[in-house]
């Protein structure tokens, strides 16, 4: 399987063949498949490893005692589930598969071995950390201050660029396998509200959604509607 983490990083970091081989090797360690709607790591678990998403979509989420769920990050192919890669006493959130996913399990010492004497590999991991924290800040800003339609427009713009970076977008058409309840949990809204907001984006000529694929019909218009500035994604 082609390693999406390598595809993502070689757009921004000059990788020697040895660097590429090291990063590719991380994606071949302890590969396993996880069914849709199953946890990769459960909330309150005591993990030692991180996971690299090789295929499929996953999320970080918090589950409340009454059953409500808050999705705090969407994880796409090429993403490390935990870019911090250090041992915690206990997980304060869960990592769950939204679709069937393939992941590689990576231990912290394997990360340490990979970066030793390889500055380009270390830069790749730092970029992953910086991008993950920047996306987290942007999501906080969305839930805190963007309107409902701005939140959804912004998320679609973000997903478009993130999927393009790993070669999974076809121009302005991208896979959209998540459900409206998933979007609601990611954006702090109800499914009914998401349905109305999607309709508004459609009737405004900004997007079309069919058969689990999203087509952005007016990218500039969608970016303007979502107050989207791609600088936080660390693309340059």
Buried (B, 14 or more C-beta within 10 A) or exposed (E): EEBBBBBBBBEBBEBEEEBBEBBBBBBEEEBEEBEBEEBBBBBEEEBEBBBBBBBBBBBBBBBEEEEEBBBBBBBBBBBBBBBEBEEEEEBEBBBBBBBBBBBBBBBBEBBEBBBEEBEBBBBBBBBBBBBBBBBBEBBEBBBEEBEBBBBBBBBBBBBBBBBBBBBBBEEBBBBBEBEBEBBBBBBBBBBEBBBEBBEBBEEBEBBEEEEEEBBBBBBEBBBEBBBBEEEBBBEE
